[in-house]
Amino acid sequence: MGTTEINKTNLIHVVLGHSYLVYFGALVVGLLLDAFFPYYEVPKDVSAFGFCLIIVGTILIVWAQNTSRSTHEMRNGKEVHHEHFFKGPYKFTRSPTHLGLGFMMLGLAFVFNSMFMVITAIVSYLLTRYVFIGKEESLLAKKYGEHYLTYKKRVPF
């Protein structure tokens, strides 16, 4: 693996790390706003739905992480690019980890009965979806070329 490939891989992880920090920051901001300005407009009976979202989000993230770990096939010291993009949750969405984080954060907002957390969950998902995922996909297109572009056409979300 050449230096350029290593740098692309590291840059993808840097972009992902920053996007995950957005979720954490939004969670902290939502909790602080709720602590200082308690505003309860989320119906009280949605906490069970919140727990379901947390569970679904966790399953989606674990499934995505396990799938992405198992897709790197090496032959003669080179990574093989084939249909490995179309495995696990990646058959349905190009960014299942971010979707799972969005579900988990929204679920926490419902469990904590916090309108501010609902707002910050939505804002953080949109911010990561349209800023960070765009950067990540650009890097993946450069790294994998036509294989990734074909995948992107077949899995639009």
Backbone bond lengths (Angstrom), bond angles and torsions (degrees), N, CA, C in turn:
res aa  C-N    CA-C-N  psi(-1)  N-CA   C-N-CA  omega(-1)  CA-C   N-CA-C  phi
1 M - - - 1.443 - - 1.525 107.35 -
2 G 1.334 117.01 127.33 1.460 121.34 -178.14 1.516 112.43 -79.84
3 T 1.331 114.68 171.21 1.465 121.24 -179.02 1.523 111.36 -62.34
4 T 1.335 117.43 -38.30 1.460 120.60 -179.65 1.517 110.87 -62.79
5 E 1.337 117.96 -42.55 1.456 121.38 179.25 1.519 111.33 -64.01
6 I 1.320 117.50 -40.13 1.456 121.06 178.50 1.523 110.30 -64.47
7 N 1.322 117.58 -43.17 1.457 120.91 179.87 1.527 111.54 -64.09
8 K 1.337 118.07 -39.81 1.460 121.24 177.57 1.521 110.53 -62.94
9 T 1.326 116.57 -43.71 1.460 120.73 179.42 1.517 110.35 -62.78
10 N 1.331 117.17 -45.88 1.460 120.41 178.94 1.518 111.15 -63.12
11 L 1.325 118.01 -39.65 1.456 121.08 -179.52 1.526 110.84 -65.04
12 I 1.315 116.79 -38.24 1.467 119.90 176.67 1.529 110.03 -60.96
13 H 1.329 116.58 -42.46 1.467 120.02 179.22 1.524 111.86 -67.93
14 V 1.314 117.63 -33.39 1.469 120.91 176.52 1.526 109.83 -64.73
15 V 1.329 116.90 -45.48 1.467 120.92 178.70 1.526 109.80 -61.71
16 L 1.331 117.11 -44.63 1.466 120.28 178.29 1.522 111.35 -61.73
17 G 1.331 116.74 -43.28 1.466 120.44 178.70 1.512 111.94 -59.54
18 H 1.329 116.91 -42.60 1.463 120.27 178.56 1.530 111.49 -65.33
19 S 1.327 116.14 -38.36 1.467 118.12 179.85 1.533 110.82 -67.31
20 Y 1.333 116.69 -36.46 1.459 119.17 177.68 1.532 111.01 -67.61
21 L 1.319 116.89 -33.52 1.466 120.61 176.45 1.529 111.69 -64.60
22 V 1.328 116.68 -30.98 1.471 119.78 176.80 1.522 109.63 -61.32
23 Y 1.330 117.29 -43.62 1.469 120.21 178.00 1.529 110.84 -62.00
24 F 1.319 116.56 -44.14 1.463 119.89 -179.81 1.529 110.49 -63.59
25 G 1.326 116.66 -45.67 1.468 120.61 178.63 1.515 111.81 -61.08
26 A 1.323 116.60 -41.90 1.463 120.19 179.12 1.519 111.04 -65.48
27 L 1.329 116.99 -36.79 1.457 120.57 177.05 1.527 110.36 -62.78
28 V 1.316 116.99 -45.97 1.469 121.36 179.41 1.523 110.51 -63.17
29 V 1.335 116.82 -45.33 1.475 120.36 179.81 1.529 110.00 -61.67
30 G 1.326 116.88 -44.74 1.464 119.90 179.08 1.516 112.45 -60.86
31 L 1.340 116.44 -42.93 1.466 120.02 178.54 1.530 111.58 -64.74
32 L 1.335 117.07 -42.15 1.470 120.31 179.50 1.526 111.60 -65.84
33 L 1.329 116.85 -43.93 1.467 119.14 177.83 1.523 110.92 -61.75
34 D 1.312 115.92 -40.03 1.463 119.81 178.71 1.528 111.40 -66.12
35 A 1.333 116.54 -36.66 1.463 119.84 179.98 1.530 111.57 -68.41
36 F 1.325 116.56 -40.40 1.466 120.28 -176.54 1.521 113.41 -86.93
37 F 1.318 117.24 -28.94 1.464 121.83 -178.80 1.518 109.68 -131.80
38 P 1.325 117.99 71.30 1.470 119.68 -177.19 1.529 111.10 -61.08
39 Y 1.294 115.41 120.98 1.458 122.49 -178.93 1.519 106.72 -139.20
40 Y 1.303 117.83 107.91 1.462 121.38 -172.60 1.524 110.55 -111.08
41 E 1.307 115.08 97.06 1.452 120.43 176.46 1.522 111.95 -116.25
42 V 1.311 116.56 -5.29 1.457 119.75 177.24 1.524 106.46 -77.23
43 P 1.329 118.11 127.40 1.478 118.94 179.62 1.528 111.25 -56.31
44 K 1.305 116.10 139.99 1.457 122.01 -175.31 1.530 113.17 -63.36
45 D 1.319 118.08 -28.43 1.455 120.00 -175.62 1.525 113.96 -83.13
46 V 1.327 118.82 9.62 1.464 120.61 179.19 1.527 112.28 -91.38
47 S 1.332 118.03 0.46 1.463 118.70 -178.42 1.536 111.52 -64.16
48 A 1.336 118.10 -34.59 1.471 120.01 176.69 1.530 110.40 -63.76
49 F 1.327 116.65 -40.54 1.461 120.89 175.96 1.524 110.02 -63.91
50 G 1.335 116.69 -37.08 1.463 121.46 177.10 1.518 111.72 -60.73
51 F 1.329 116.78 -44.34 1.468 120.19 177.50 1.528 110.84 -62.15
52 C 1.331 116.26 -38.97 1.477 119.84 177.41 1.525 110.78 -62.70
53 L 1.336 117.31 -42.13 1.466 120.32 178.07 1.527 111.46 -63.42
54 I 1.320 116.51 -39.27 1.469 120.29 178.35 1.528 110.27 -63.25
55 I 1.322 116.76 -43.12 1.465 120.86 179.96 1.529 110.58 -66.06
56 V 1.341 117.42 -45.98 1.465 120.88 179.68 1.534 110.05 -62.57
57 G 1.330 117.12 -43.43 1.460 120.93 178.37 1.513 112.33 -61.24
58 T 1.317 117.02 -42.50 1.462 121.41 179.21 1.523 110.64 -64.32
59 I 1.328 117.17 -45.12 1.469 121.04 179.00 1.525 110.14 -61.54
60 L 1.318 117.28 -42.71 1.459 121.48 179.97 1.527 111.60 -62.32
61 I 1.321 117.14 -42.82 1.465 121.13 179.51 1.531 111.15 -66.06
62 V 1.325 116.92 -46.76 1.472 120.52 -179.96 1.526 110.16 -62.91
63 W 1.320 117.35 -42.58 1.457 121.75 178.61 1.534 110.42 -61.30
64 A 1.332 116.08 -44.71 1.471 120.43 179.73 1.523 111.29 -64.33
65 Q 1.311 117.04 -43.98 1.463 120.07 -179.05 1.525 111.29 -65.10
66 N 1.317 117.18 -42.47 1.464 120.20 178.28 1.525 111.67 -66.70
67 T 1.317 117.15 -37.29 1.459 121.19 178.40 1.515 110.96 -67.57
68 S 1.322 117.21 -44.68 1.471 119.77 -176.88 1.525 111.01 -67.81
69 R 1.309 117.82 -30.86 1.468 120.86 176.95 1.516 111.59 -67.77
70 S 1.316 116.57 -33.51 1.463 119.99 -174.34 1.526 113.25 -90.80
71 T 1.329 118.71 2.11 1.457 120.09 -175.48 1.518 113.49 -96.16
72 H 1.303 118.57 -6.32 1.461 120.54 -178.21 1.523 109.41 -86.98
73 E 1.303 114.92 101.51 1.456 120.95 -179.79 1.519 108.35 -103.73
74 M 1.304 115.65 129.26 1.461 120.63 -179.19 1.521 109.96 -112.40
75 R 1.324 115.80 135.68 1.458 121.82 173.36 1.520 107.94 -135.21
76 N 1.318 116.03 126.20 1.464 121.45 -179.42 1.528 112.54 53.08
77 G 1.323 116.40 37.85 1.461 121.20 176.65 1.516 114.48 79.66
78 K 1.341 118.62 4.80 1.468 121.25 179.53 1.518 109.47 -121.58
79 E 1.334 114.78 145.06 1.459 119.37 178.15 1.526 108.87 -74.93
80 V 1.331 116.10 134.49 1.454 121.55 -179.51 1.524 108.26 -92.43
81 H 1.331 115.73 128.53 1.466 120.84 179.71 1.522 109.15 -105.87
82 H 1.299 115.60 111.16 1.462 119.61 177.61 1.514 107.41 -142.61
83 E 1.271 118.50 -143.73 1.458 122.61 -174.79 1.535 113.07 -73.55
84 H 1.340 118.62 20.44 1.456 118.33 -175.39 1.521 113.22 -70.12
85 F 1.319 118.12 -11.44 1.463 119.50 176.10 1.527 111.42 -72.17
86 F 1.317 117.07 -21.84 1.457 121.84 -172.46 1.521 112.56 -98.01
87 K 1.319 117.90 38.14 1.460 121.98 179.91 1.524 110.43 -113.48
88 G 1.320 115.07 155.49 1.464 121.09 174.43 1.517 112.31 55.11
89 P 1.337 116.77 -141.17 1.464 119.71 -178.37 1.527 112.44 -70.23
90 Y 1.335 116.37 -13.55 1.468 120.52 179.68 1.526 111.70 -69.92
91 K 1.333 117.87 -9.65 1.463 121.15 173.32 1.526 110.49 -72.12
92 F 1.342 116.71 -22.73 1.456 121.35 -172.76 1.526 113.35 -110.04
93 T 1.331 116.86 -31.36 1.462 121.22 -179.03 1.523 108.71 -147.36
94 R 1.328 115.81 144.62 1.458 119.65 -178.83 1.527 111.93 -79.54
95 S 1.312 117.59 -14.89 1.474 119.63 -178.38 1.531 110.60 -135.61
96 P 1.328 116.99 67.16 1.465 119.48 -177.36 1.525 113.73 -65.68
97 T 1.323 117.95 -29.45 1.466 119.51 179.28 1.524 110.48 -65.78
98 H 1.322 117.15 -43.27 1.458 119.61 178.43 1.523 111.69 -66.81
99 L 1.318 116.35 -38.07 1.458 119.53 176.76 1.532 110.01 -63.26
100 G 1.331 116.44 -43.06 1.466 120.64 177.34 1.521 112.15 -61.87
101 L 1.331 116.92 -42.18 1.467 120.03 177.48 1.527 110.94 -63.56
102 G 1.326 116.41 -39.07 1.465 120.02 177.16 1.523 111.46 -62.90
103 F 1.339 116.41 -43.58 1.467 120.13 176.78 1.521 111.22 -61.32
104 M 1.327 116.30 -45.11 1.466 120.07 -178.33 1.522 111.71 -63.15
105 M 1.327 116.09 -42.82 1.462 118.96 -178.36 1.530 111.01 -68.10
106 L 1.319 116.76 -41.43 1.461 119.72 176.82 1.535 110.47 -64.63
107 G 1.321 115.98 -38.82 1.466 119.70 176.33 1.519 112.17 -61.02
108 L 1.336 116.18 -43.53 1.473 119.47 176.50 1.526 111.22 -60.99
109 A 1.318 116.34 -39.33 1.469 119.73 178.73 1.518 110.81 -60.68
110 F 1.337 116.54 -41.08 1.466 119.96 178.53 1.527 111.37 -69.51
111 V 1.325 116.93 -39.80 1.468 120.37 179.23 1.527 110.37 -64.33
112 F 1.341 116.43 -42.51 1.469 120.48 -179.93 1.524 112.54 -81.92
113 N 1.345 116.04 -3.91 1.455 120.99 179.74 1.538 110.99 55.54
114 S 1.309 116.12 50.50 1.455 121.82 -173.61 1.521 112.00 -121.54
115 M 1.330 115.65 112.81 1.458 120.38 177.50 1.529 110.85 -65.38
116 F 1.331 117.44 -37.22 1.467 119.90 178.68 1.527 111.32 -63.04
117 M 1.312 116.79 -37.89 1.465 119.33 177.80 1.527 111.53 -69.80
118 V 1.322 117.65 -33.08 1.467 119.97 174.90 1.524 108.83 -61.43
119 I 1.320 116.02 -45.71 1.472 120.79 -179.58 1.522 110.80 -64.09
120 T 1.346 117.54 -47.54 1.468 119.25 -178.76 1.529 111.37 -67.99
121 A 1.335 118.15 -29.85 1.468 120.86 176.09 1.526 109.97 -64.60
122 I 1.305 116.69 -45.54 1.466 120.99 -179.77 1.524 110.75 -66.16
123 V 1.329 116.73 -44.62 1.469 120.58 179.59 1.529 110.67 -62.99
124 S 1.325 117.53 -43.88 1.471 119.69 -179.09 1.518 111.29 -64.97
125 Y 1.334 117.51 -39.40 1.464 119.61 177.93 1.529 110.57 -63.47
126 L 1.322 116.70 -46.84 1.471 120.08 -179.76 1.522 111.65 -63.75
127 L 1.324 116.55 -40.88 1.469 120.46 178.99 1.524 111.00 -62.36
128 T 1.316 116.98 -47.37 1.464 118.75 179.80 1.522 111.26 -68.81
129 R 1.311 116.90 -37.05 1.471 120.97 -178.72 1.525 111.57 -62.86
130 Y 1.329 116.94 -44.23 1.459 119.55 -172.58 1.522 114.53 -99.27
131 V 1.320 118.71 -11.21 1.468 120.56 177.41 1.521 110.27 -108.68
132 F 1.320 116.95 -62.99 1.460 120.65 -172.20 1.522 113.60 -75.04
133 I 1.319 117.92 -40.87 1.455 119.68 -179.50 1.522 110.34 -66.61
134 G 1.329 117.18 -34.02 1.461 120.03 175.25 1.520 111.80 -61.36
135 K 1.335 116.50 -42.51 1.468 120.36 176.78 1.520 111.13 -65.21
136 E 1.328 116.52 -43.68 1.459 120.95 179.79 1.526 110.43 -60.88
137 E 1.329 116.47 -44.95 1.458 119.60 -178.56 1.523 112.28 -66.28
138 S 1.307 116.90 -33.58 1.468 120.38 175.64 1.529 110.41 -63.48
139 L 1.324 116.65 -43.46 1.467 120.89 177.78 1.525 111.64 -65.72
140 L 1.329 116.75 -39.84 1.466 120.19 178.55 1.530 111.01 -65.95
141 A 1.328 116.70 -37.56 1.464 119.89 177.90 1.524 110.73 -64.35
142 K 1.327 116.82 -38.55 1.468 120.20 177.27 1.525 111.15 -68.21
143 K 1.328 116.28 -38.68 1.462 120.33 -176.91 1.526 112.05 -73.27
144 Y 1.351 117.19 -45.47 1.457 120.90 -173.15 1.531 113.92 -102.89
145 G 1.318 117.36 -11.61 1.460 121.22 175.93 1.513 114.28 64.06
146 E 1.319 115.03 -134.24 1.462 122.32 -174.06 1.529 112.70 -60.54
147 H 1.329 117.68 -31.75 1.467 120.42 179.04 1.531 110.63 -60.23
148 Y 1.327 116.31 -43.83 1.462 119.22 -179.58 1.520 111.06 -72.32
149 L 1.323 117.97 -38.90 1.463 120.94 -179.93 1.529 111.51 -63.59
150 T 1.324 116.57 -37.37 1.466 120.68 175.46 1.522 109.97 -64.53
151 Y 1.316 116.14 -44.77 1.465 121.42 177.79 1.529 110.19 -59.13
152 K 1.326 116.67 -44.59 1.469 121.99 -178.00 1.522 110.99 -61.73
153 K 1.325 117.09 -35.73 1.464 120.68 177.64 1.522 111.17 -70.38
154 R 1.328 117.26 -38.02 1.466 121.48 -176.58 1.526 112.93 -78.86
155 V 1.333 117.32 -27.14 1.472 121.22 179.07 1.536 107.38 -120.88
156 P 1.327 117.20 90.92 1.468 120.48 -170.80 1.527 115.82 -71.23
157 F 1.333 119.29 -21.40 1.467 119.80 -175.91 1.505 110.29 -106.12
